[in-house]
Amino acid sequence: MFRPRPETPLFHNLLIRQIVPILIIVGVVVGVLLIFSLEHQSMVVVGLTEGRTVSSELNAAVGQSRRDLIAITLLLFIVGGVGISAVVTYLHYANAKQNLEEVKGLARHILESIPTGVLTVSEDGVITAANPTAEAILERPAISLLGKHYGVVFGEGHPIHLLLAQMVHHGGSMHSKEITFDSQNGEVRTIHISSVDLTDDNGKPAGMIFQLHDVTEWLALEKQVNEAQRLTALHTLSAGVAHELRNPLSALDLNLHLLEEELRETTDLSSRANDYFTVLNAELRRLSAILDNIMRYAQSRPSQFQEVNIQSLVSHVTQLLQHEAEDRNQQLQVSVPTNLPNVQGDETQIAQALINIVINAFQAMTAGGVCRIIVQERERQERRWVEIAVHDTGQGIDPQSLVHIFDPFYTTKE
C-alpha cells in the first residue's frame, strides 16, 4: 500500500553528491599540509647532509608544523564526519517527511473517497476533520466546520448538536442513534450517527470519531417494501373473505325474497313488516356492494388507457349521484369548461375514484352541505393537465388521519 523507503538510491546519491566532494576537499587540505611539512623536514635533512648546523628555531618550527598538521587533520576529519552525519540525517529526515506526506495523502484520499460521512471532534468539542460526504450530509462546507465548536456550527437547539453533545458526554458507552431534522430545502432527513473513541499514539483520549449515514432513502424504500408486502397480504385476505361471504350472503338474499313472497301470498303484511323487509333488502344490497368493492380491490385489473372526455365523464357521475345528494338534503354543484381537451386514462377507474370521493364528501357533511366538483385545465412542467377537484363544506380531515387516506379500508366512521 505504501511505497518502501528507497535505501539504495539514498546512499547512491549521498556518495556521488555529498561524500565525494567532502572527501576530495579534506584530501587536498591534508595533502597540502603534508607537502608543507615534508618541505620543512627536507630542509633539515639537507642541512644535516651538507654539514650545516640547523638552528633551534628551525627545529622548533618543524615540530610545531607537525603538531599543527596533526591537529588540523583531526579537526578536518571531525568536521567532515559531522558534515557527513548531518547530510545523512537530513536525507533521512527528508525521506521520512516524504513517506509521512505520502501516508497523509493516502489517508486523505481514503477519507474523501468513502461513502460514509466522517467527522472528528476533539475533547473540547472542536471539529478537527470532515470528509466531503459529511459536508454533504450536514449541508455545510468544510470552512464552516473545521476549527469550530459543534455547538457554534449547529446551534444549541439543533438535533445534531444535542446528539453530539450526548455522545461526547457518554463517550464510548453510546454507540449509535438515529435523528430526524429538516434540511435546508425543507425535506425531512434521517441520519444514523455512530461514534467511537479517538486516541493518540500513547493511547490517551483525543476526542471522538463520528460516522454519519443518510438513511432517508433507505427508510423510504424499506417502508415501500413493507407496504407492498402488507398490501399483498391484504389482497389475499380480502379475496378470501369476500369469497367466503358471497355464498351465505346470496343465500340470505334468496331466502329473504322467498319469505317475503310467501308471506305476501298467505297474509297481508303490515306497514311495519314492509318496513322491515325494506331495511333488510337495503342492507343486503349494501353488503353486496361492499363485497363487490372488496373483490374489485383484490382482483384489480391492469389499467386500460384510452382517450377520455372528462366533461362527459363528470356529467355521467353527477347524474348518478344527484339523487343521493337530494336524499341527504345536500347540494352537488359542478363547474366544467366546455373546451377541455381529451386525456389519456382508464375511464372506468377515473369514474370510480370520483364517485368514491364525492360519496365520502356527502358522508362528511351534515344536511345543507355543499359539494363542488371543479374541473379546470392547468399547465405544469410545460405540459397541459386536466385537474378534477372536489370541495365540500365538511369539517375536513384531521392531520392524524390524513397520512392514512390511501391505506385500503382505513376509515374513521363509527
C-alpha positions as CSV (number, residue, x, y, z in Angstrom):
1,M,0.0,0.0,0.0
2,F,2.8,2.4,0.9
3,R,6.0,2.8,-1.2
4,P,9.1,1.3,0.6
5,R,11.9,3.6,1.6
6,P,14.5,3.8,-1.2
7,E,17.6,2.7,0.6
8,T,20.0,2.2,-2.4
9,P,19.1,5.4,-4.2
10,L,19.6,7.3,-1.0
11,F,23.2,6.2,-0.4
12,H,24.0,6.3,-4.1
13,N,23.1,10.0,-4.3
14,L,24.8,10.6,-1.0
15,L,28.1,9.1,-2.3
16,I,28.1,11.0,-5.5
17,R,26.7,14.4,-4.4
18,Q,27.9,14.7,-0.8
19,I,30.6,12.3,0.4
20,V,32.9,12.5,-2.6
21,P,33.3,16.3,-2.7
22,I,33.8,16.5,1.0
23,L,36.5,13.8,0.9
24,I,38.2,15.5,-2.0
25,I,38.4,18.8,-0.1
26,V,39.7,17.0,3.0
27,G,42.3,15.1,0.9
28,V,43.5,18.3,-0.8
29,V,43.9,20.2,2.5
30,V,45.7,17.3,4.2
31,G,47.9,16.8,1.1
32,V,48.9,20.5,1.1
33,L,49.8,20.3,4.8
34,L,51.8,17.1,4.3
35,I,53.7,18.7,1.5
36,F,54.4,21.7,3.6
37,S,55.6,19.6,6.5
38,L,57.8,17.4,4.2
39,E,59.4,20.5,2.7
40,H,60.4,21.6,6.2
41,Q,61.8,18.2,7.0
42,S,63.7,18.1,3.7
43,M,65.3,21.4,4.6
44,V,66.5,19.8,7.9
45,V,67.8,16.8,6.1
46,V,69.7,18.9,3.5
47,G,71.3,20.9,6.2
48,L,72.5,17.8,8.0
49,T,73.9,16.2,4.9
50,E,75.8,19.4,3.9
51,G,77.3,19.6,7.3
52,R,75.4,22.8,8.2
53,T,74.1,23.4,11.6
54,V,70.3,23.6,11.9
55,S,69.1,26.3,14.1
56,S,67.0,25.6,17.1
57,E,64.3,27.9,15.7
58,L,64.0,25.7,12.6
59,N,63.7,22.6,14.7
60,A,61.0,24.3,16.7
61,A,59.2,25.3,13.6
62,V,59.3,21.8,12.2
63,G,57.9,20.4,15.5
64,Q,55.2,23.0,15.6
65,S,54.4,22.2,11.9
66,R,53.9,18.6,12.7
67,R,51.7,19.3,15.7
68,D,49.6,21.8,13.6
69,L,49.3,19.2,10.9
70,I,48.1,16.6,13.3
71,A,45.6,19.0,14.9
72,I,44.3,20.3,11.6
73,T,44.0,16.8,10.2
74,L,42.0,15.7,13.2
75,L,39.8,18.8,13.1
76,L,39.1,18.3,9.4
77,F,38.2,14.7,9.9
78,I,35.9,15.7,12.8
79,V,34.3,18.4,10.7
80,G,34.0,16.1,7.8
81,G,32.4,13.4,9.9
82,V,30.0,15.8,11.5
83,G,29.1,17.2,8.0
84,I,28.6,13.7,6.6
85,S,26.4,12.8,9.6
86,A,24.4,16.0,9.2
87,V,23.9,15.2,5.5
88,V,22.8,11.6,6.2
89,T,20.5,12.8,9.0
90,Y,19.0,15.5,6.7
91,L,18.4,13.0,3.9
92,H,16.8,10.5,6.3
93,Y,14.6,13.3,7.6
94,A,13.7,14.3,4.1
95,N,12.9,10.7,3.2
96,A,10.8,10.3,6.4
97,K,9.0,13.5,5.7
98,Q,8.2,12.3,2.1
99,N,6.9,9.0,3.4
100,L,4.8,10.9,6.0
101,E,3.3,13.1,3.3
102,E,2.5,10.0,1.2
103,V,0.8,8.4,4.2
104,K,-1.1,11.6,4.9
105,G,-2.1,11.9,1.3
106,L,-3.3,8.3,1.1
107,A,-5.3,8.7,4.3
108,R,-6.8,11.9,2.9
109,H,-7.8,10.2,-0.4
110,I,-9.3,7.3,1.5
111,L,-11.2,9.7,3.8
112,E,-12.5,11.6,0.8
113,S,-13.5,8.5,-1.2
114,I,-15.5,6.6,1.4
115,P,-19.3,7.0,1.0
116,T,-19.8,7.4,4.8
117,G,-19.6,10.7,6.4
118,V,-16.7,11.0,8.9
119,L,-16.5,13.8,11.5
120,T,-13.8,14.0,14.2
121,V,-14.2,16.1,17.3
122,S,-11.6,16.9,19.9
123,E,-12.1,16.5,23.6
124,D,-13.2,20.2,23.9
125,G,-15.8,19.8,21.2
126,V,-13.8,21.4,18.3
127,I,-14.4,19.8,14.9
128,T,-10.9,18.7,13.6
129,A,-11.8,16.8,10.4
130,A,-14.7,16.3,8.0
131,N,-14.8,14.4,4.7
132,P,-16.9,15.6,1.6
133,T,-19.6,13.1,2.5
134,A,-20.1,14.6,5.9
135,E,-20.2,18.0,4.4
136,A,-23.0,16.9,2.0
137,I,-25.0,15.2,4.8
138,L,-24.6,18.2,7.2
139,E,-25.1,20.7,4.3
140,R,-22.1,22.7,5.4
141,P,-18.8,23.3,3.7
142,A,-15.5,22.4,5.4
143,I,-14.6,26.0,6.0
144,S,-17.7,26.4,8.3
145,L,-16.9,23.2,10.2
146,L,-13.2,22.9,10.8
147,G,-11.7,24.6,13.9
148,K,-15.1,25.4,15.3
149,H,-17.1,24.0,18.2
150,Y,-20.0,21.9,17.1
151,G,-22.3,24.0,19.3
152,V,-21.5,27.1,17.3
153,V,-21.8,25.2,14.0
154,F,-25.2,23.7,14.6
155,G,-26.8,25.9,17.2
156,E,-27.9,24.9,20.7
157,G,-31.3,23.5,19.8
158,H,-30.3,21.6,16.6
159,P,-30.9,17.8,16.9
160,I,-27.3,17.1,15.6
161,H,-25.9,19.4,18.3
162,L,-27.9,17.7,21.0
163,L,-26.9,14.2,19.9
164,L,-23.2,15.1,19.5
165,A,-23.2,16.6,23.0
166,Q,-24.9,13.5,24.4
167,M,-22.4,11.2,22.7
168,V,-19.3,13.2,23.7
169,H,-20.6,13.2,27.3
170,H,-21.2,9.5,27.4
171,G,-18.1,8.6,25.4
172,G,-17.8,5.1,24.0
173,S,-20.8,3.8,26.0
174,M,-23.2,5.3,23.4
175,H,-22.5,3.8,20.0
176,S,-25.3,4.8,17.6
177,K,-28.6,6.6,17.2
178,E,-30.9,8.0,14.5
179,I,-32.1,11.6,14.4
180,T,-34.6,13.4,12.1
181,F,-34.3,17.0,11.2
182,D,-35.4,19.5,8.5
183,S,-32.9,20.0,5.8
184,Q,-32.2,23.4,4.2
185,N,-34.5,22.6,1.3
186,G,-37.4,21.7,3.7
187,E,-37.1,17.9,3.3
188,V,-37.2,15.8,6.4
189,R,-33.9,13.8,6.6
190,T,-33.0,10.9,8.8
191,I,-29.3,10.4,9.8
192,H,-27.8,7.4,11.5
193,I,-24.8,8.5,13.7
194,S,-22.4,6.1,15.3
195,S,-19.3,7.1,17.4
196,V,-16.0,5.6,18.6
197,D,-13.4,7.0,20.9
198,L,-10.4,8.6,19.3
199,T,-6.9,8.1,21.0
200,D,-3.5,9.4,20.3
201,D,-0.2,7.5,19.8
202,N,0.1,7.0,23.5
203,G,-3.4,5.6,23.9
204,K,-4.7,8.7,25.6
205,P,-8.2,10.1,24.8
206,A,-8.1,12.6,22.0
207,G,-11.7,13.1,21.1
208,M,-14.3,11.1,19.1
209,I,-14.9,9.9,15.6
210,F,-18.5,10.2,14.3
211,Q,-19.8,8.2,11.3
212,L,-22.8,9.6,9.5
213,H,-25.1,7.7,7.3
214,D,-28.1,9.4,5.5
215,V,-30.7,6.6,5.7
216,T,-33.6,8.7,4.5
217,E,-33.9,7.0,1.1
218,W,-33.2,3.6,2.6
219,L,-36.0,4.0,5.2
220,A,-38.4,5.2,2.4
221,L,-37.5,2.1,0.4
222,E,-38.0,-0.1,3.4
223,K,-41.4,1.4,4.0
224,Q,-42.4,0.8,0.4
225,V,-41.3,-2.8,0.6
226,N,-43.2,-3.3,3.9
227,E,-46.3,-1.5,2.4
228,A,-46.1,-3.8,-0.7
229,Q,-45.9,-6.9,1.5
230,R,-48.8,-5.6,3.6
231,L,-51.0,-4.8,0.6
232,T,-50.2,-8.2,-0.9
233,A,-51.3,-10.0,2.3
234,L,-54.4,-7.7,2.4
235,H,-55.2,-8.6,-1.2
236,T,-55.1,-12.3,-0.4
237,L,-57.1,-11.9,2.8
238,S,-59.7,-9.7,1.0
239,A,-60.2,-12.1,-1.8
240,G,-60.7,-15.0,0.7
241,V,-63.1,-13.1,2.9
242,A,-65.2,-11.8,0.0
243,H,-65.4,-15.3,-1.5
244,E,-66.4,-16.9,1.9
245,L,-69.1,-14.2,2.5
246,R,-70.5,-14.2,-1.0
247,N,-72.2,-17.6,-0.7
248,P,-74.0,-17.1,2.6
249,L,-75.0,-13.6,1.5
250,S,-76.5,-14.9,-1.7
251,A,-78.4,-17.5,0.4
252,L,-79.7,-14.8,2.7
253,D,-80.9,-12.6,-0.2
254,L,-82.6,-15.5,-1.9
255,N,-84.4,-16.8,1.2
256,L,-85.4,-13.3,2.2
257,H,-87.1,-12.8,-1.2
258,L,-88.8,-16.2,-0.9
259,L,-90.0,-15.4,2.6
260,E,-91.4,-12.0,1.5
261,E,-93.2,-13.6,-1.4
262,E,-94.7,-16.4,0.7
263,L,-95.9,-14.0,3.4
264,R,-97.4,-11.7,0.8
265,E,-99.3,-14.7,-0.7
266,T,-100.6,-16.0,2.6
267,T,-101.2,-12.9,4.7
268,D,-101.5,-9.2,4.3
269,L,-98.2,-7.6,5.5
270,S,-98.5,-4.7,7.9
271,S,-96.7,-1.5,7.2
272,R,-94.2,-2.3,9.9
273,A,-93.4,-5.7,8.3
274,N,-92.9,-3.9,4.9
275,D,-90.5,-1.5,6.6
276,Y,-88.6,-4.5,8.0
277,F,-88.3,-6.1,4.6
278,T,-87.3,-2.8,3.0
279,V,-84.5,-2.3,5.6
280,L,-83.3,-5.9,5.2
281,N,-83.2,-5.7,1.4
282,A,-81.3,-2.4,1.5
283,E,-78.7,-3.7,3.9
284,L,-78.2,-6.9,1.8
285,R,-77.7,-4.7,-1.2
286,R,-75.2,-2.6,0.8
287,L,-73.3,-5.7,1.9
288,S,-73.3,-7.0,-1.7
289,A,-71.8,-3.6,-2.8
290,I,-69.2,-3.8,-0.1
291,L,-68.2,-7.3,-1.3
292,D,-68.1,-6.1,-4.9
293,N,-65.6,-3.3,-3.8
294,I,-63.5,-5.8,-1.9
295,M,-63.4,-8.1,-4.9
296,R,-62.6,-5.3,-7.2
297,Y,-59.7,-4.3,-4.9
298,A,-58.4,-7.8,-4.5
299,Q,-58.7,-8.6,-8.2
300,S,-57.7,-5.3,-9.7
301,R,-57.2,-5.4,-13.4
302,P,-54.5,-3.6,-15.3
303,S,-55.3,0.0,-16.4
304,Q,-56.6,0.3,-19.9
305,F,-55.6,3.7,-21.2
306,Q,-57.6,5.4,-23.9
307,E,-58.8,8.9,-24.7
308,V,-61.3,10.1,-22.1
309,N,-63.7,13.0,-22.4
310,I,-63.7,14.5,-18.9
311,Q,-66.7,16.7,-19.5
312,S,-68.8,13.7,-20.4
313,L,-67.4,11.6,-17.5
314,V,-68.1,14.2,-14.9
315,S,-71.6,14.7,-16.3
316,H,-72.3,11.0,-16.0
317,V,-71.0,10.8,-12.4
318,T,-73.1,13.8,-11.5
319,Q,-76.3,12.2,-12.8
320,L,-75.6,9.0,-10.8
321,L,-75.0,10.9,-7.5
322,Q,-77.5,13.7,-7.8
323,H,-80.3,11.6,-6.4
324,E,-78.2,10.7,-3.3
325,A,-77.4,14.3,-2.7
326,E,-81.1,15.2,-2.7
327,D,-81.9,12.4,-0.3
328,R,-79.3,13.8,2.1
329,N,-80.6,17.3,1.6
330,Q,-77.3,18.4,0.2
331,Q,-76.2,20.1,-3.0
332,L,-74.0,18.8,-5.7
333,Q,-72.5,21.6,-7.9
334,V,-70.4,21.1,-11.0
335,S,-68.1,23.5,-12.8
336,V,-66.7,22.1,-16.1
337,P,-65.3,24.2,-19.0
338,T,-66.6,23.4,-22.4
339,N,-63.3,23.4,-24.3
340,L,-61.5,20.8,-22.3
341,P,-59.1,18.5,-24.2
342,N,-59.4,14.8,-24.0
343,V,-57.0,13.0,-21.7
344,Q,-55.3,9.6,-21.6
345,G,-56.5,7.4,-18.8
346,D,-58.7,4.5,-17.7
347,E,-62.2,5.9,-17.9
348,T,-63.7,3.3,-15.5
349,Q,-61.1,3.8,-12.8
350,I,-61.3,7.6,-13.1
351,A,-65.1,7.5,-12.7
352,Q,-64.9,5.1,-9.8
353,A,-62.4,7.2,-8.0
354,L,-64.5,10.3,-8.5
355,I,-67.6,8.5,-7.2
356,N,-65.8,7.4,-4.1
357,I,-64.5,10.9,-3.3
358,V,-67.9,12.5,-3.8
359,I,-69.7,9.9,-1.6
360,N,-67.1,10.5,1.1
361,A,-67.8,14.2,0.8
362,F,-71.5,13.5,1.2
363,Q,-70.8,11.4,4.3
364,A,-68.5,14.1,5.8
365,M,-71.2,16.8,5.6
366,T,-74.4,17.4,7.5
367,A,-77.7,18.4,6.0
368,G,-77.5,21.6,3.9
369,G,-73.8,20.9,2.9
370,V,-72.5,21.7,-0.5
371,C,-70.2,19.5,-2.6
372,R,-68.5,21.1,-5.6
373,I,-66.8,19.3,-8.5
374,I,-64.4,21.8,-10.2
375,V,-62.7,20.8,-13.4
376,Q,-60.0,23.1,-15.0
377,E,-57.1,22.9,-17.3
378,R,-53.6,23.6,-15.9
379,E,-50.1,23.8,-17.3
380,R,-47.3,22.3,-15.3
381,Q,-43.7,21.5,-16.4
382,E,-44.5,22.6,-19.9
383,R,-47.4,20.1,-20.2
384,R,-51.1,20.5,-20.1
385,W,-53.1,18.7,-17.4
386,V,-56.8,18.4,-16.5
387,E,-57.5,18.8,-12.8
388,I,-60.6,17.5,-11.1
389,A,-61.0,18.9,-7.6
390,V,-63.7,18.0,-5.1
391,H,-64.6,20.5,-2.4
392,D,-67.1,20.1,0.5
393,T,-68.2,22.1,3.5
394,G,-67.4,19.3,6.0
395,Q,-65.0,19.7,8.9
396,G,-62.1,18.3,7.0
397,I,-59.6,15.5,7.7
398,D,-57.5,15.7,10.9
399,P,-53.7,15.5,10.4
400,Q,-53.5,12.1,12.1
401,S,-55.9,10.6,9.6
402,L,-54.5,12.5,6.6
403,V,-51.5,10.3,6.4
404,H,-53.7,7.2,6.1
405,I,-56.1,8.4,3.3
406,F,-54.5,6.0,0.8
407,D,-54.5,3.0,3.1
408,P,-57.0,0.3,2.0
409,F,-60.1,0.1,4.2
410,Y,-58.9,2.8,6.6
411,T,-61.9,4.7,8.0
412,T,-62.8,7.0,10.9
413,K,-66.5,6.2,10.5
414,E,-68.2,4.6,13.6
